[in-house]
């Protein structure tokens, strides 16, 4: 791929949740994380590695909602709970 995301990442100033499947064959985790850390300096990065997931946050290469990793759901909800003010 010829696209360089660094200029876009450098403009981020918001919290970002990065989820990688541990067996992602498309995007090497360490290489990608290095780019994020180097360029998105003003963003608050949270990194999660999802066991049993490839490029999508699903188990067994599934493509429906039933195959979404429970770990992904927990990571996402915990991240949102930390960022969002309590309701009420």
C-alpha angles and dihedrals in degrees: 000000000000097000116113110204094186097098091052094044091050090063095056117112100162133088112278128196112207116196122185128182108232091230097043106149093184102058122030106225099217095045092049094045090052090055091048093049094045097047108027094060095146095049124090102235124202115186126203129179112205116215115223094014130115121190095323122053091249132109123239092010088289121170103199134077093259090064096055109122114254086217090059091051092050093047093049095046093045090050092050091047090055094049105038124071116244115271119251 
